[in-house]
Amino acid sequence: MDKKLISVVVPCYNEEEVLPLFYDEIVRVSGEMMNAHPQLSFEFLFINDGSKDKTLTILRNLARKDGRVRYVSFSRNFGKEPALYAGLENSKGDYVVTLDADLQHPPKLIPEMYNIVSSGEYDCAATRRISRKGEPKLLSFFSRSFYKVINSISQTQIVDGAQDFRFMTRQMVDAILSMSERNRFSKGIFSWRDLCAGARKEAFQILPRRNYGVLDRTARFLRLNGYNCPYSFARDVYSHNYFRLRRR
């Protein structure tokens, strides 16, 4: 039986409160998967995006006690897109999972995502949000406006509520890495239907509505990253439209 490695890629920024909880959960889920599928093994690849808290210290301690844990640490905060790219670039797995560390992306969905992709019918199993209940109105406004604008000016249609929680084949990951965009927009790249020479297919799962019992991610988003929202909106729209490619 061929051995298969699953790389779990986790961007981290100031995650000291939740990292131990995330680690315990991903270890539990991966253990259940290895019991059900003995051919599977895991690596946990964390990308420290210039955290100012004890995130890096926690990652160092996890790497010392668990040989499956690896980490890349940025010298400063570069943002989630570079962190995702660094994770994909350093992953070694036959399959790669990308998800956030704050448990808003439930690791318990990974076994079902694996079953979908390992069937050979799909290159990617992805998630989307179907409810914005509990989210601040300002954040909901920016999110919904973004999808409306980007889908009106781009030939690539992005599903409203699409998440970065994805389970991908190595073929798809290598195709993503071959694209040399400097200002990357991962949701647009993931949604590009011709990504793998027309072979890419995608199965969307339904992501349960957010549970803020573990950590109030939205409050932290507005406090730390809210000022970047208009900039990110403009950057992603500019980098993923076809108007600027048309000949005059």
KAGIFEN-V130819 format. One record per backbone hydrogen bond with DSSP energy under -0.5 kcal/mol. NH is the residue of the N-H (numbers start at 1). CO is the residue of the C=O. Records with the same first field share a line. If there is no record, write none. Layout:
NH=CO  CO
//
This chain:
4=39
6=41
7=5  95
8=6  43
9=7  97
10=8  45
12=47
18=15
19=15
22=18
23=19
24=20
25=21
26=22
27=23
28=24
29=25
30=26
31=27
32=28
33=29
34=30
35=31
36=32
37=33
40=37
41=4
43=6
44=68
45=8  43
46=44  70
47=10
48=46  72
49=12  47
50=48
58=54
59=55
60=56
61=57
62=58
63=59
64=60
65=61
66=62
69=66
70=44
72=46
74=48  72
78=76
83=79
84=80
85=81
86=82
87=83
88=84
89=85
90=86
91=87  88
94=5
95=5
96=168
97=7
98=166
99=9
101=11
103=100
106=104
109=106
110=107
113=109
114=110
115=111
116=112
117=113
118=114
119=115
120=117
121=116
122=116
123=201
124=201
125=167
126=203
127=165
128=205
129=161
130=207
135=132
140=136
141=137
142=138
143=139
144=140
145=141
146=142
147=143
148=144
149=145
150=146
151=147
152=148  149
153=149
154=150
157=155
162=159
163=127
166=98  164
167=125
168=96
169=123
170=94
173=169
174=170
175=171
176=172
177=173
178=174
179=176
180=178
184=182
188=185
189=185
190=186
191=187
192=188  189
193=191
195=192
197=194
199=196
203=124
204=202
205=126
207=128  205
208=206
212=210
214=211
217=215
220=216
221=217
222=218
223=219
224=220
225=221
226=221
228=225
229=226
232=228
233=229
234=230
235=231
236=232
237=233
238=234
239=235
240=236  237
241=238
242=153
245=242
246=242  243
//
